[in-house]
């Protein structure tokens, strides 16, 4: 079998992922239509009751949830569904909540037209009623679009980007880390638009980006085998359309900046390192690769890394919130559980979780981080 036949068909893979995202979008549209547009399923009571007074436009309560509780669920379900379905696709492909809300509105408007024309066929709406109904449709569409926009912002924040590749280079510098930072000074940061912060222990991170989507990350830290020397690790990459990838333009920019560093330090770096397993290089590479890890994955790894006691406490609190939500939405009217009581109880549980385990958990994480710094 030839090497060419072994390579994946990129066009076929792209079509498969696009089809999966379309199916996920249609599934969420169907779920929202089922729960939040109940008037389109004729049950023999809803439509005739609404049609008893055909002069009353019933557009707004038809297109939008009419309680705060349903509005909360209407906002949360697409976020949860779109976030998890986007992460489950490999590579990640955004299931866009704006498109989902647009699909729901399309179904709702079509159903509304059918409802107004078929429920009472002999009724001829007045221009005032038609204008009012149209205004309510426009208002509902604007509200749903704003909801979808905020959902899109949150989902993209949750799933982050697809990491594909980057260009890494590391050099041994015959100076200590503090001496390097002192010689470069603030002028270097300003000239190349770098930001600087302490990353881990004595390792310092310099980051920059420009208007051409080119990014450069530099980690400067002590050499693990020679305290008089330092390692300068660089990672160059480009970000476009939610993709992190290696590019010649970003690599060329890195070479120019490294040349300026040599000039400012009055040194000529030795041949670049071939083994990038040292702590400084690994930290630089991991920081860029982590751009491809969704916050769902980061949270899951965090929960797996803490002790069983904290896992049980967080799991118990989350279970109580779920049970409380189910009781409120399905039995709230029967047991007189108001939305205010639901919100107060949920906030109290959240505050109790932070007070009881937040402080000791932070101490445990700080202790673990200090142990990791001792490389």
GIRAVEN-V323502 format. One record per residue. N is the residue number from 1. RES is the residue in one letter. SS is DSSP state (a for helix, b for strand, c for the rest). Layout:
n res ss
N RES SS
N RES SS
This chain:
n res ss
1 X c
2 X c
3 X a
4 X a
5 X a
6 X a
7 X c
8 X c
9 X c
10 X a
11 X a
12 X a
13 X a
14 X a
15 X a
16 X a
17 X a
18 X a
19 X a
20 X a
21 X a
22 X a
23 X a
24 X a
25 X a
26 X a
27 X a
28 X a
29 X a
30 X a
31 X a
32 X a
33 X a
34 X a
35 X a
36 X a
37 X c
38 X a
39 X a
40 X a
41 X c
42 X c
43 X c
44 X c
45 X c
46 X a
47 X a
48 X a
49 X a
50 X a
51 X a
52 X c
53 X c
54 X c
55 X c
56 X c
57 X c
58 X c
59 X c
60 X a
61 X a
62 X a
63 X a
64 X c
65 X c
66 X c
67 X c
68 X a
69 X a
70 X a
71 X a
72 X a
73 X a
74 X a
75 X a
76 X a
77 X a
78 X a
79 X a
80 X a
81 X a
82 X a
83 X a
84 X a
85 X a
86 X a
87 X a
88 X a
89 X c
90 X c
91 X c
92 X c
93 X c
94 X c
95 X c
96 X c
97 X a
98 X a
99 X a
100 X a
101 X a
102 X a
103 X a
104 X a
105 X a
106 X a
107 X a
108 X a
109 X a
110 X a
111 X a
112 X a
113 X a
114 X a
115 X a
116 X a
117 X a
118 X a
119 X c
120 X c
121 X c
122 X c
123 X c
124 X c
125 X c
126 X c
127 X a
128 X a
129 X a
130 X a
131 X a
132 X a
133 X a
134 X a
135 X a
136 X a
137 X a
138 X a
139 X a
140 X a
141 X a
142 X a
143 X a
144 X a
145 X a
146 X a
147 X a
148 X a
149 X a
150 X a
151 X a
152 X a
153 X a
154 X a
155 X a
156 X a
157 X a
158 X a
159 X a
160 X c
161 X c
162 X b
163 X b
164 X c
165 X c
166 X c
167 X b
168 X b
169 X b
170 X b
171 X b
172 X b
173 X b
174 X c
175 X c
176 X c
177 X a
178 X a
179 X a
180 X a
181 X a
182 X a
183 X a
184 X a
185 X a
186 X a
187 X a
188 X a
189 X a
190 X a
191 X a
192 X c
193 X c
194 X c
195 X b
196 X b
197 X b
198 X b
199 X b
200 X b
201 X c
202 X c
203 X b
204 X b
205 X b
206 X b
207 X b
208 X b
209 X b
210 X c
211 X c
212 X c
213 X c
214 X b
215 X b
216 X b
217 X b
218 X b
219 X b
220 X b
221 X b
222 X b
223 X c
224 X c
225 X c
226 X c
227 X c
228 X c
229 X c
230 X b
231 X b
232 X b
233 X b
234 X b
235 X b
236 X b
237 X b
238 X b
239 X b
240 X b
241 X c
242 X c
243 X b
244 X b
245 X b
246 X c
247 X c
248 X a
249 X a
250 X a
251 X a
252 X a
253 X a
254 X a
255 X a
256 X a
257 X a
258 X a
259 X a
260 X a
261 X a
262 X a
263 X a
264 X a
265 X a
266 X c
267 X c
268 X c
269 X c
270 X c
271 X c
272 X c
273 X c
274 X c
275 X c
276 X c
277 X c
278 X c
279 X a
280 X a
281 X a
282 X a
283 X a
284 X a
285 X a
286 X a
287 X a
288 X a
289 X a
290 X a
291 X a
292 X a
293 X c
294 X c
295 X a
296 X a
297 X a
298 X a
299 X a
300 X a
301 X a
302 X a
303 X a
304 X a
305 X a
306 X c
307 X c
308 X a
309 X a
310 X a
311 X a
312 X a
313 X a
314 X a
315 X a
316 X a
317 X a
318 X a
319 X a
320 X a
321 X a
322 X a
323 X a
324 X a
325 X a
326 X a
327 X a
328 X a
329 X a
330 X a
331 X a
332 X c
333 X c
334 X c
335 X c
336 X c
337 X c
338 X c
339 X a
340 X a
341 X a
342 X a
343 X a
344 X a
345 X a
346 X a
347 X a
348 X a
349 X a
350 X a
351 X a
352 X a
353 X a
354 X a
355 X a
356 X a
357 X a
358 X a
359 X a
360 X a
361 X a
362 X a
363 X a
364 X a
365 X a
366 X a
367 X a
368 X a
369 X a
370 X a
371 X a
372 X a
373 X a
374 X c
375 X c
